[in-house]
Amino acid sequence: MLRRNLLQLACAIMPVSVIATRAEAATPDAAKVVYHLDDLDKVDMVFGNIKNHYAGMGGPDKVTIALVVLGPALKSFHADKATPDLTQRTDEMKKTGLALNACINTMKAQDVTLKDLLPGFVVADKGGVVKLAELQGQGYAYLRS
């Protein structure tokens, strides 16, 4: 009983603006989304999901989408190994505003640099998982296929 009374007192004392601010900070911005891609077998599916996401939101001007690529999936984006279809799709997505991020740790493990990847990538210089966490902290909704 004492705990319930203390909780009621704390809620009564805490300013409403603090409660509202905390609730807003915890709510991701639906117009900002980050896709996590690390599975080599899911590259086509993720690109299809991103295309559908743009269409469902009413176009690329209605949503900001970032893609963070790490692990085996990055091999698909090596310029010398990428299929013509993936090269074209990556270029089209880049033109829509898709932010392409490559994990520095994966790049080192695969012994590649930005010039070895399809054009449009930037380096997630603290690592892919750190980039994912940073974007979520900026209000991006997190999606992993």
N, C-alpha and C positions, 0 to 999 in steps of 0.2 A: 504494500500500500504506500509506503514511504517513497519508493522508487517512482511510482506513478505520479505522486504529488510533485516530486522533484522535476520530472520530465515536463509536467504541465507548467510549472513555474519557469523552467528554462525556455519553453516555447513562448510563454507570455512576455518574458523579458527580451528575447532576441528580436531585434528589429526586423520587420517584414521585408525590408529591402535586402537584408543579408540572405534571408531564406530565398527570395526570388532570384537573386544573383547566383546563388549556388545552383538552383534548379536550371537556370539558363545555361550555365557553364557545362552542366552535365548532359545537355541535350545537343546531339550532333546536328550540324547544319545540313539539311537534306539536299542543299544545292552544292555541297562539296563532298566528294566521295573518293576514297583511295582503294584501289584494287591491289591485292597481294597475290603475286604470281611466282610460284617456285616449282611447280610441277610441269615438267617438259610435255607431258601428255595433255595438259589443259590450256595450252597457248591459244589454240583456235577457239575453244569454248569461251575463254575470258575475253578475247577480242569480240566475239559474237555478243557476249553480255554487255560489253561497253557500248557497242553499236546500238543494241536494244535500249540501253540506259539513256543514251542521247535521244533516241527516238521517243521514248516514253516520257521524257522530261520536256519535250517540245523543241529539241535541238541543242546543239553545243553551247549556244549563248545562254541557255537556262540552267546549266550545271557545270561545275568545275570538276574534272576527273583527273586523278593522278594514277599512274600505274607504277608500282615498285616491283622490279624483277630481280630475283635472287635465286641462288641454287641452280639446279640443272636447267631450269627454264631459260636462263640467260643464253645457253648454247644456241637456242633457236634464233637469237638476234645477232649472232656473229655474222658479219657481212659476207664472209667467204662461204658460209654454210647455210644461210637463210634461203628458203625457197622463194621463187619469184612472187608467189601469191602472198607470202608473209611480208616480203619487202614492200609490195604495193599496199597491203593493208596497214602496215606500220606508217608508211608515208601518208596515207589518207587520214589515219587517226591523228597523226602529228598535226596535220592541217586543220583539224577540228579543234585543236587546242589541248589534246591529251598530253599531259606531262609525263614523259618517259624517264624513269629513274632506274639506274643500274647500281646494284650493291657493290661497293668497293671491295669488300672481302671476297665476294664471288669472282669479281674481275681478277683479283690477285690469284685466286685459286685456279682460275682458268687461263691465267697468263695472257689477258687481253687488256687493251686500253680503249678509250672512247673511239679512236680511229678504227679499231677493229670491229666495232658494233655498227649496226644500221644507224644512219644519221638521225639526230633528234634526241638522243639520250643525253642525260646529264648524270654525273656521278653522285650517288648517295654516299658522300665522303665519310660519314660516321658509321655506315653500314645500312643495309636494307631494313633491318628490324628497328633500328633507331629512327630511320626516316618514317617508317610506318607509325611509330609512337609519336613522333613530332607532329605529323599531319593530324593524327587523332586529337592531339592536344590543341590544334588549331581549329577544331570543330569538324574535321572530316569524318564522315561515316566510314567504317571499315568493312570491306567485303573481301572474302576469300572463297575461292571456288575449289 
